[in-house]
Amino acid sequence: VQLQASGGGSVQAGGSLRLTCKAVGVNFSLVRMAWYRQPPGQERELVADITRDGMSDFHDSVRGRFTISRDNVRRTVFLQADNLKPEDTGVYYCHITWGGRAFWGQGTQVTVSS
């Protein structure tokens, strides 16, 4: 199983980024996909997730600014992050649970300057 994340970068507050994570080695249409982030010096936290049926949920701090979507044909999950704030800065990881095990992408850095 591999999760290939990309799309991070450096933006000013109010800007947008689109994160992408492609899953290899899983039956993608069956899995719940999630994005976590780890701010500097803090614990990793769940940002958003989407079920195999397309139901999504968000951390309170990003609700209304971030959207999560999936393309089962391309085996890819997207995190559209709009109106970014400095507190959104961190390393973003995609995550799945498959076969009773947790798998993480390599992380992509998001830096938001004020």
Disulfide bonds with the S-S distance in Angstrom:
Cys21-Cys94 2.08
